[in-house]
Amino acid sequence: MNMTAITSRASLFAASVLALAACGGADSSEGNQTSGTTEPAAVTEMTLGSDDAPVTVTEYASWTCPACLQFQNDVVDQMKEEYVSTGKVKFVFREFPTPPQEISVAGFAIARCAGEDKYFDVLEELFSRQTAILSLARQGGQVKQALQQVAANHGITDPAEFDACLQNSDLRRAIAASVDAGIEDGVEATPTVLLNGETLPGYDWRRWDGMKAVLDEALGEDAPAAPEPVVEQTPTEDSEGESDNTDPIEAESGEPAPE
């Protein structure tokens, strides 16, 4: 998805104000309230994997971006299993909200409000509900209720806490900082992926085989060993001969099979 919506910190804050209106938050006079439960997560970059991993993959993405959903399903989940969980790769996710901006910002705020340890779980659910939530938005449906359900699934069950989350100015600043970093890194589309700080060119990395090749090249000798091919055993002449010398199979009645 080409970046057509967010080009500055100011536009992100405008989108976050829309998020309060779209999701039933309070008026702008209350928009600077801060929830103590969200402040630690707001100032922390969202990462998975070991800080000592030899390779760092940074993704700028939006959970409302269809291309990001495809990348999530086709590449990120596999990378987490084979490279992040094994200490080969540190994964950094940076929010880069795309249209509908107000919904995208609200979802990222919920993920941060849930806490650093639940952030990626919320993100996974947001991606899985992308089609349904965007359909609700196009039809003028109950987007707020859908996002409240996501929040409730991860411990934010109080409606007042939900509203306070969307009104948290620290969260908006954290998301704005992520956007600013993306602009500085030259992000023009989502998803954009950096490998050890360098933007990956082309599109091969959007497929798992392409990303795996990039990671293995960067890791060099540290790359995971390729699985050994499975060799199918073929019958030998001896085994064929043995089968010819076996006794006739008896029928179910106990009678010998006819010769």
Rosetta silent file (secondary structure, phi, psi, omega in degrees, C-alpha in Angstrom):
SEQUENCE: MNMTAITSRASLFAASVLALAACGGADSSEGNQTSGTTEPAAVTEMTLGSDDAPVTVTEYASWTCPACLQFQNDVVDQMKEEYVSTGKVKFVFREFPTPPQEISVAGFAIARCAGEDKYFDVLEELFSRQTAILSLARQGGQVKQALQQVAANHGITDPAEFDACLQNSDLRRAIAASVDAGIEDGVEATPTVLLNGETLPGYDWRRWDGMKAVLDEALGEDAPAAPEPVVEQTPTEDSEGESDNTDPIEAESGEPAPE
SCORE:     score description
SCORE:     0.000 S_00000001
   1 L     0.000  125.827  177.852    0.000    0.000    0.000 S_00000001
   2 E   -68.973  145.469 -179.989    1.450    3.355   -1.008 S_00000001
   3 L   -80.662  107.900  179.800    1.790    5.879    1.789 S_00000001
   4 L  -120.640   -5.450 -170.910   -0.808    8.526    0.989 S_00000001
   5 L  -109.235  -47.960 -171.063   -2.089    9.404    4.441 S_00000001
   6 L  -106.222  115.536  178.892    0.596    9.974    7.035 S_00000001
   7 L  -126.142   -3.905 -178.553    3.377   12.375    6.171 S_00000001
   8 L  -160.570  165.900  177.009    4.038   14.147    9.445 S_00000001
   9 H   -61.744  -37.337 -177.966    3.554   14.056   13.191 S_00000001
  10 H   -62.131  -41.216 -179.047    0.803   16.675   12.895 S_00000001
  11 H   -68.832  -31.238  177.230   -1.315   14.516   10.606 S_00000001
  12 H   -67.016  -41.905  178.379   -0.996   11.569   12.965 S_00000001
  13 H   -64.599  -34.427  175.386   -2.283   13.634   15.864 S_00000001
  14 H   -63.599  -40.963  178.709   -5.181   14.734   13.674 S_00000001
  15 H   -64.587  -36.960 -178.629   -5.930   11.086   12.982 S_00000001
  16 H   -69.391  -30.028  174.332   -5.823   10.259   16.682 S_00000001
  17 H   -66.258  -41.553  175.848   -8.407   12.938   17.381 S_00000001
  18 H   -61.578  -33.947 -179.417  -10.608   11.301   14.755 S_00000001
  19 H   -61.796  -39.555  179.807  -10.004    7.980   16.517 S_00000001
  20 H   -63.648  -41.365 -179.283  -11.572    9.330   19.687 S_00000001
  21 H   -69.941  -44.183 -176.550  -14.655   10.457   17.797 S_00000001
  22 H   -68.107  -32.455 -174.928  -14.968    7.300   15.709 S_00000001
  23 L  -103.823   14.333  172.415  -14.470    4.990   18.663 S_00000001
  24 L    81.947   23.049  179.644  -16.618    6.850   21.146 S_00000001
  25 L   -77.087  178.298 -179.066  -13.889    8.635   23.105 S_00000001
  26 L   -76.316  176.427 -179.290  -14.335   11.864   25.009 S_00000001
  27 L   -73.651  172.300 -171.856  -14.053   15.313   23.479 S_00000001
  28 H   -64.616  -19.827  179.221  -10.721   16.923   22.687 S_00000001
  29 H   -66.728  -19.170  178.660  -10.604   18.760   26.010 S_00000001
  30 H  -103.297    6.184 -170.854   -9.938   15.373   27.628 S_00000001
  31 L   -70.483  -10.748 -178.631   -7.529   14.201   24.965 S_00000001
  32 L  -101.045   12.145  177.800   -4.412   14.747   27.024 S_00000001
  33 L   -67.986  149.525 -178.309   -5.330   12.398   29.834 S_00000001
  34 L  -126.624  130.864  176.104   -2.757    9.750   30.612 S_00000001
  35 L   -93.649  129.253 -177.939   -3.384    6.299   31.956 S_00000001
  36 L   -63.501  -24.271 -177.886   -0.699    5.063   34.296 S_00000001
  37 L   -75.638  -17.685 -175.342   -1.117    1.520   32.973 S_00000001
  38 L  -102.214  -16.233 -172.290   -0.094    2.527   29.445 S_00000001
  39 H   -59.746  -44.640 -179.593    2.850    4.834   30.057 S_00000001
  40 H   -60.442  -43.014 -178.626    5.607    2.162   30.275 S_00000001
  41 H   -67.380  -30.207 -175.115    4.537    0.494   27.025 S_00000001
  42 H   -65.889  -30.451 -175.594    4.255    3.846   25.268 S_00000001
  43 L   -98.229    7.736 -175.976    7.956    4.638   25.641 S_00000001
  44 L  -111.790  130.665  175.406    9.167    1.147   24.708 S_00000001
  45 L   -71.493  141.588 -174.205    9.938   -0.027   21.168 S_00000001
  46 E   -89.032  115.400 -174.772    8.080   -3.222   20.363 S_00000001
  47 E  -135.461  159.145  171.087   10.473   -6.089   19.739 S_00000001
  48 E  -132.221  145.853  176.310   10.687   -9.861   19.731 S_00000001
  49 L    97.763  179.604 -175.204   13.783  -11.999   20.085 S_00000001
  50 L   -79.855  138.449  174.362   17.205  -11.607   21.610 S_00000001
  51 L   -65.449  -19.992 -179.553   18.961   -8.253   21.749 S_00000001
  52 L   -92.518    5.691 -179.760   22.133  -10.203   20.945 S_00000001
  53 L   -60.640  141.048 -177.002   20.758  -11.667   17.717 S_00000001
  54 L   -69.367  -19.165 -177.874   23.203  -11.182   14.801 S_00000001
  55 E  -127.942  136.776  175.164   20.464   -9.826   12.500 S_00000001
  56 E  -116.289  125.745  176.052   17.794   -7.209   13.188 S_00000001
  57 E  -109.895  123.689  179.208   14.690   -7.023   11.013 S_00000001
  58 E  -114.915  125.303  179.650   12.605   -3.853   11.342 S_00000001
  59 E  -114.556  128.317  168.102    9.147   -3.711    9.806 S_00000001
  60 E   -98.893  121.193 -174.568    7.091   -0.568    9.259 S_00000001
  61 E  -156.352  169.308  177.276    3.509   -1.687    8.822 S_00000001
  62 L  -133.167  137.024 -178.559   -0.145   -1.067    9.543 S_00000001
  63 L   -72.374  -11.642  176.400   -2.670   -3.648   10.670 S_00000001
  64 L   -95.877    6.919 -178.733   -5.249   -2.033    8.334 S_00000001
  65 L   -96.900  118.271 -178.865   -2.996   -2.526    5.282 S_00000001
  66 H   -58.890  -38.941  178.845   -3.941   -5.593    3.145 S_00000001
  67 H   -64.993  -32.835  177.140   -0.376   -6.024    1.856 S_00000001
  68 H   -69.108  -35.926  176.738    0.825   -6.031    5.469 S_00000001
  69 H   -62.886  -43.423  178.266   -1.686   -8.756    6.309 S_00000001
  70 H   -62.675  -43.248  179.161   -0.343  -10.907    3.491 S_00000001
  71 H   -64.467  -38.458  177.525    3.232  -10.308    4.669 S_00000001
  72 H   -59.102  -48.346 -176.116    2.201  -11.141    8.226 S_00000001
  73 H   -73.398  -38.773 -172.601    0.688  -14.451    7.195 S_00000001
  74 H   -87.064  -28.229 -170.890    3.235  -15.469    4.571 S_00000001
  75 H  -123.763  -53.159 -170.130    6.493  -14.257    6.102 S_00000001
  76 H   -62.138  -45.615 -178.438    6.400  -12.876    9.643 S_00000001
  77 H   -60.345  -41.485  179.330    4.849  -15.903   11.331 S_00000001
  78 H   -67.568  -40.915  179.625    7.381  -18.220    9.681 S_00000001
  79 H   -62.758  -41.069  178.000   10.276  -15.900   10.523 S_00000001
  80 H   -59.071  -44.247 -175.496    9.246  -15.802   14.171 S_00000001
  81 H   -69.245  -44.079 -170.743    9.194  -19.587   14.370 S_00000001
  82 H   -93.592  -24.794 -173.102   12.428  -20.350   12.521 S_00000001
  83 H  -122.223  -40.660 -177.748   14.642  -17.330   13.205 S_00000001
  84 H   -74.427  -48.478 -177.499   13.341  -15.159   16.045 S_00000001
  85 L   -67.219  -19.079 -179.342   12.575  -17.928   18.534 S_00000001
  86 L   -96.500    3.969  177.127   15.972  -19.514   17.838 S_00000001
  87 L    83.567    7.190 -179.296   17.944  -16.347   18.582 S_00000001
  88 L   -81.219  -33.119 -172.812   18.987  -15.705   14.981 S_00000001
  89 E  -133.143  137.298  166.749   16.885  -12.573   14.402 S_00000001
  90 E   -98.413  128.183 -176.873   15.631   -9.689   16.507 S_00000001
  91 E  -107.818  126.365  178.800   12.308   -8.435   15.145 S_00000001
  92 E  -116.387  125.673  177.101   11.276   -4.798   15.571 S_00000001
  93 E  -109.009  126.457  178.265    7.745   -3.684   14.681 S_00000001
  94 E  -120.104  125.309 -178.372    7.112    0.025   14.117 S_00000001
  95 E   -66.331  134.894  175.622    3.592    1.341   13.672 S_00000001
  96 L  -141.364   79.095 -170.899    2.928    3.212   10.439 S_00000001
  97 L   -57.340  138.242  177.025   -0.850    3.822   10.352 S_00000001
  98 L  -125.819  165.893 -177.827   -2.612    3.737    6.979 S_00000001
  99 L   -55.462  145.852   -9.210   -6.235    4.453    6.011 S_00000001
 100 L   -71.656  116.776 -169.409   -8.602    4.380    7.693 S_00000001
 101 H   -57.953  -42.142 -174.928   -6.147    6.233    9.925 S_00000001
 102 H   -63.876  -35.304  179.111   -8.429    6.725   12.907 S_00000001
 103 H   -75.219  -40.499  178.657   -9.111    2.992   13.139 S_00000001
 104 H   -61.188  -46.402  179.078   -5.485    2.071   12.585 S_00000001
 105 H   -62.326  -43.341 -179.599   -4.304    4.438   15.331 S_00000001
 106 H   -60.557  -42.297  179.337   -6.986    3.156   17.721 S_00000001
 107 H   -63.534  -43.633  178.070   -5.903   -0.451   17.177 S_00000001
 108 H   -63.957  -36.694  178.103   -2.251    0.335   17.800 S_00000001
 109 H   -62.490  -42.909  178.812   -3.215    2.230   20.952 S_00000001
 110 H   -60.844  -42.393  179.720   -5.082   -0.828   22.242 S_00000001
 111 H   -60.630  -40.597  179.371   -2.065   -3.026   21.556 S_00000001
 112 H   -72.183  -37.272  179.415    0.150   -0.703   23.576 S_00000001
 113 H   -64.126  -31.767 -178.966   -2.409   -0.371   26.373 S_00000001
 114 L   -64.985  -22.758  178.912   -2.523   -4.141   26.766 S_00000001
 115 L   114.003  153.665 -177.136    1.120   -4.051   27.788 S_00000001
 116 L   -57.677  -37.142 -176.887    4.468   -4.833   26.245 S_00000001
 117 L   -74.049  -15.529 -179.717    4.092   -8.553   26.933 S_00000001
 118 L  -111.008   -2.122 -172.744    0.739   -8.680   25.102 S_00000001
 119 H   -54.391  -50.600 -175.046    1.473   -6.252   22.292 S_00000001
 120 H   -72.306  -26.508  173.872    2.181   -8.832   19.604 S_00000001
 121 H   -65.844  -43.667  177.072   -0.771  -10.985   20.673 S_00000001
 122 H   -63.958  -42.622 -179.929   -3.082   -8.004   20.163 S_00000001
 123 H   -59.791  -42.658  177.577   -1.388   -7.225   16.859 S_00000001
 124 H   -58.552  -44.198 -179.009   -1.968  -10.793   15.677 S_00000001
 125 H   -67.952  -39.463  177.434   -5.666  -10.517   16.514 S_00000001
 126 H   -60.154  -44.443  177.095   -5.994   -7.149   14.809 S_00000001
 127 H   -61.110  -42.956 -177.564   -4.487   -8.590   11.650 S_00000001
 128 H   -65.981  -25.653 -179.578   -6.787  -11.614   11.831 S_00000001
 129 L   -99.450    6.572 -174.913   -9.815   -9.309   12.153 S_00000001
 130 H   -53.493  -52.217 -176.194   -8.680   -6.850    9.492 S_00000001
 131 H   -59.338  -44.905 -177.357  -11.164   -7.894    6.829 S_00000001
 132 H   -66.839  -43.684 -177.364  -14.125   -7.906    9.217 S_00000001
 133 H   -69.215  -41.307  178.189  -13.295   -4.569   10.855 S_00000001
 134 H   -66.252  -33.320  175.215  -12.642   -2.786    7.566 S_00000001
 135 H   -64.512  -42.490  176.004  -15.913   -4.173    6.247 S_00000001
 136 H   -59.692  -42.151 -178.835  -17.696   -2.727    9.277 S_00000001
 137 H   -63.184  -42.184 -179.760  -16.023    0.622    8.649 S_00000001
 138 H   -66.235  -31.811 -176.894  -17.137    0.691    5.009 S_00000001
 139 H   -92.697    2.243 -177.053  -20.701   -0.163    6.007 S_00000001
 140 L    71.108   29.335 -177.053  -20.862    2.301    8.893 S_00000001
 141 L   -82.405 -170.534 -173.954  -20.991   -0.574   11.380 S_00000001
 142 L   -84.785   76.088  179.506  -20.014   -0.846   15.029 S_00000001
 143 H   -65.530  -39.372 -178.810  -16.245   -0.504   14.774 S_00000001
 144 H   -57.839  -46.038 -179.364  -15.985    0.582   18.398 S_00000001
 145 H   -62.131  -38.174  179.162  -17.618   -2.633   19.610 S_00000001
 146 H   -63.872  -42.824  179.161  -15.272   -4.698   17.453 S_00000001
 147 H   -71.096  -33.460  175.668  -12.224   -2.949   18.902 S_00000001
 148 H   -63.432  -36.374  178.373  -13.641   -3.231   22.421 S_00000001
 149 H   -65.759  -42.164  176.322  -13.888   -6.988   21.918 S_00000001
 150 H   -59.543  -46.730 -179.907  -10.238   -7.136   20.861 S_00000001
 151 H   -60.776  -44.292 -178.716   -9.285   -5.100   23.931 S_00000001
 152 H   -62.684  -34.623  179.528  -11.387   -7.291   26.237 S_00000001
 153 H   -64.575  -15.579 -177.363   -9.704  -10.422   24.885 S_00000001
 154 L  -124.848   28.005  168.479   -6.422   -9.058   26.221 S_00000001
 155 L    99.616   -5.145  178.788   -7.469   -7.758   29.614 S_00000001
 156 L   -98.704   85.269 -173.150   -8.980   -4.334   28.879 S_00000001
 157 L  -100.146  -19.118 -177.904  -12.540   -5.104   29.940 S_00000001
 158 L   -83.248  122.799  178.932  -13.579   -1.826   31.570 S_00000001
 159 H   -56.199  -35.945  179.167  -15.215    0.601   29.062 S_00000001
 160 H   -66.186  -38.236  177.840  -13.721    3.537   30.961 S_00000001
 161 H   -67.165  -38.237  177.297  -10.256    2.015   30.664 S_00000001
 162 H   -60.118  -48.768 -179.602  -10.844    1.461   26.940 S_00000001
 163 H   -64.042  -40.108  178.886  -11.792    5.124   26.448 S_00000001
 164 H   -62.835  -34.791  177.935   -8.841    6.294   28.561 S_00000001
 165 H   -59.992  -47.345 -177.752   -6.547    4.220   26.354 S_00000001
 166 H   -70.215  -20.423 -179.085   -7.678    6.037   23.223 S_00000001
 167 L   -91.966   -0.717 -172.357   -7.312    9.389   24.980 S_00000001
 168 L   -75.641  114.358 -177.290   -3.746    8.725   26.123 S_00000001
 169 H   -69.922  -29.393  177.746   -1.456   11.404   24.672 S_00000001
 170 H   -62.698  -39.026  178.920    1.688    9.411   25.520 S_00000001
 171 H   -64.896  -42.612  179.975    0.492    6.618   23.249 S_00000001
 172 H   -64.000  -37.555  177.447   -0.139    9.010   20.395 S_00000001
 173 H   -66.122  -38.231  179.344    3.326   10.461   20.846 S_00000001
 174 H   -64.606  -43.666  178.532    4.841    6.973   20.783 S_00000001
 175 H   -66.723  -39.702  177.379    3.022    6.101   17.544 S_00000001
 176 H   -61.921  -38.252  178.289    3.962    9.501   16.105 S_00000001
 177 H   -64.005  -37.309  177.176    7.602    8.794   16.962 S_00000001
 178 H   -64.138  -42.035  177.715    7.356    5.517   15.057 S_00000001
 179 H   -64.502  -43.740  178.451    5.974    7.374   12.030 S_00000001
 180 H   -57.811  -42.594  178.839    8.713    9.995   12.298 S_00000001
 181 H   -62.722  -38.476  178.853   11.331    7.235   12.306 S_00000001
 182 H   -65.293  -42.613  177.853    9.720    5.757    9.211 S_00000001
 183 H   -61.729  -41.472  178.163    9.777    9.063    7.374 S_00000001
 184 H   -63.953  -33.807  178.693   13.437    9.450    8.306 S_00000001
 185 L   -83.006    2.646  176.314   14.087    5.926    6.980 S_00000001
 186 L    80.640   23.899 -179.076   12.420    6.843    3.687 S_00000001
 187 L   -67.455  126.789  178.672    9.285    4.738    4.110 S_00000001
 188 L  -125.535   -5.834 -179.987    6.923    5.321    1.190 S_00000001
 189 E  -155.072  158.825  175.725    4.835    2.152    1.330 S_00000001
 190 L  -121.272  139.515   -2.344    3.772   -0.511    3.774 S_00000001
 191 L   -78.708  148.826  167.746    5.140   -2.946    4.537 S_00000001
 192 E  -119.379  134.961 -175.950    8.700   -1.629    4.405 S_00000001
 193 E  -124.895  134.365  175.569   11.404   -3.828    5.910 S_00000001
 194 E  -110.709  139.009  175.158   14.924   -2.931    6.999 S_00000001
 195 E  -112.869  113.417 -176.410   17.686   -5.475    7.507 S_00000001
 196 L    50.319   41.577  174.719   20.281   -4.223    9.980 S_00000001
 197 L    88.286   -4.748 -179.178   19.152   -0.673    9.212 S_00000001
 198 E  -109.736  130.126 -178.768   19.161   -0.983    5.419 S_00000001
 199 E   -66.979  130.807  178.021   15.904   -0.984    3.450 S_00000001
 200 L   -73.902  128.539 -179.723   15.345   -4.194    1.511 S_00000001
 201 L   -83.881  166.608  174.131   14.917   -3.449   -2.206 S_00000001
 202 L    68.512 -157.772 -175.564   12.448   -5.060   -4.583 S_00000001
 203 L  -133.192   -1.377 -177.839    9.643   -7.387   -3.562 S_00000001
 204 H   -58.449  -33.735 -177.657   11.173  -10.867   -3.316 S_00000001
 205 H   -68.563  -10.709  177.131   11.344  -10.543    0.479 S_00000001
 206 H   -77.404   -9.831  172.002    7.539  -10.353    0.609 S_00000001
 207 L  -104.676  151.008 -175.682    7.521  -14.115   -0.062 S_00000001
 208 H   -63.451  -40.427 -178.849    8.867  -16.511    2.529 S_00000001
 209 H   -64.684  -36.142  177.356   11.419  -18.126    0.215 S_00000001
 210 H   -68.307  -43.970  178.852   12.759  -14.687   -0.714 S_00000001
 211 H   -65.948  -40.121  178.775   12.971  -13.497    2.898 S_00000001
 212 H   -60.231  -40.999  178.735   14.564  -16.756    3.993 S_00000001
 213 H   -63.881  -40.327  178.331   17.257  -16.319    1.332 S_00000001
 214 H   -63.628  -45.276 -178.801   17.932  -12.759    2.548 S_00000001
 215 H   -65.561  -43.657 -178.746   18.189  -13.875    6.173 S_00000001
 216 H   -64.375  -37.487  177.746   20.435  -16.827    5.414 S_00000001
 217 H   -65.492  -41.196  179.602   22.795  -14.639    3.395 S_00000001
 218 H   -67.837  -34.960 -177.705   22.996  -12.116    6.228 S_00000001
 219 H   -78.641  -27.270 -179.451   23.565  -14.836    8.829 S_00000001
 220 H    61.001 -122.917 -178.863   26.236  -16.641    6.840 S_00000001
 221 H   -66.619  -18.361 -179.946   27.591  -19.519    8.907 S_00000001
 222 H   -83.992   -2.687 -179.474   24.969  -18.798   11.564 S_00000001
 223 L   -63.874  145.520  178.288   22.133  -19.614    9.155 S_00000001
 224 L   -59.653  141.555  178.688   19.971  -22.583   10.182 S_00000001
 225 L   -66.554  138.801  178.116   21.083  -25.848    8.652 S_00000001
 226 L   -68.797  140.587  179.255   18.916  -26.988    5.776 S_00000001
 227 L   -64.650  142.528  179.331   16.894  -30.104    6.609 S_00000001
 228 L   -68.398  138.032 -179.806   18.277  -33.306    5.151 S_00000001
 229 L   -66.011  144.829  178.763   16.274  -34.561    2.168 S_00000001
 230 L   -83.087  122.259 -179.248   14.121  -37.601    2.782 S_00000001
 231 L   -96.404  121.961  178.657   15.355  -40.550    0.723 S_00000001
 232 L   -81.729  130.728  179.026   12.656  -42.982   -0.327 S_00000001
 233 L   -81.639  134.592  177.748   13.700  -46.607   -0.106 S_00000001
 234 L  -104.658  147.548 -179.978   13.081  -48.720   -3.196 S_00000001
 235 L   -61.358  138.404  176.521   12.517  -52.492   -3.054 S_00000001
 236 L   -91.699  167.976  178.304   15.652  -54.576   -3.673 S_00000001
 237 H   -61.758  -36.683 -179.678   15.874  -57.746   -5.722 S_00000001
 238 H   -63.788  -43.654 -177.966   16.290  -59.751   -2.523 S_00000001
 239 H   -67.321  -33.647  177.556   13.161  -58.309   -1.005 S_00000001
 240 H   -67.196  -38.023  179.178   11.255  -58.983   -4.222 S_00000001
 241 H   -66.151  -39.218  179.355   12.512  -62.543   -4.183 S_00000001
 242 H   -61.999  -37.825 -179.042   11.473  -63.001   -0.603 S_00000001
 243 H   -66.934  -28.101  178.916    7.979  -61.835   -1.429 S_00000001
 244 H   -72.073  -23.386 -175.534    7.776  -64.516   -4.149 S_00000001
 245 L   -95.439    4.606 -178.353    8.584  -67.237   -1.615 S_00000001
 246 L   -74.544  156.445  179.604    5.965  -66.293    0.934 S_00000001
 247 L   -68.593  151.608  177.424    3.150  -68.660    1.742 S_00000001
 248 L   -60.202  144.343  179.121   -0.177  -68.123    0.021 S_00000001
 249 L   -74.286  132.239  178.343   -2.520  -65.803    1.899 S_00000001
 250 E   -81.612  143.672  177.549   -5.332  -67.649    3.548 S_00000001
 251 L   -71.527  166.998 -177.419   -8.876  -66.505    2.942 S_00000001
 252 L   -62.055  -25.377 -178.896  -10.996  -65.247    5.824 S_00000001
 253 L   -75.662   -9.896 -177.746  -12.719  -68.675    5.950 S_00000001
 254 L    95.728   -8.578  178.840   -9.427  -70.331    6.839 S_00000001
 255 L   -77.326  142.661  175.208   -9.252  -72.082    3.449 S_00000001
 256 E   -61.683  144.749  177.312   -5.942  -71.718    1.546 S_00000001
 257 L   -67.182  143.167 -179.460   -6.128  -69.210   -1.284 S_00000001
 258 L   -63.259  144.411  179.701   -6.395  -70.919   -4.698 S_00000001
 259 L   -77.682    0.000    0.000   -3.136  -71.308   -6.539 S_00000001
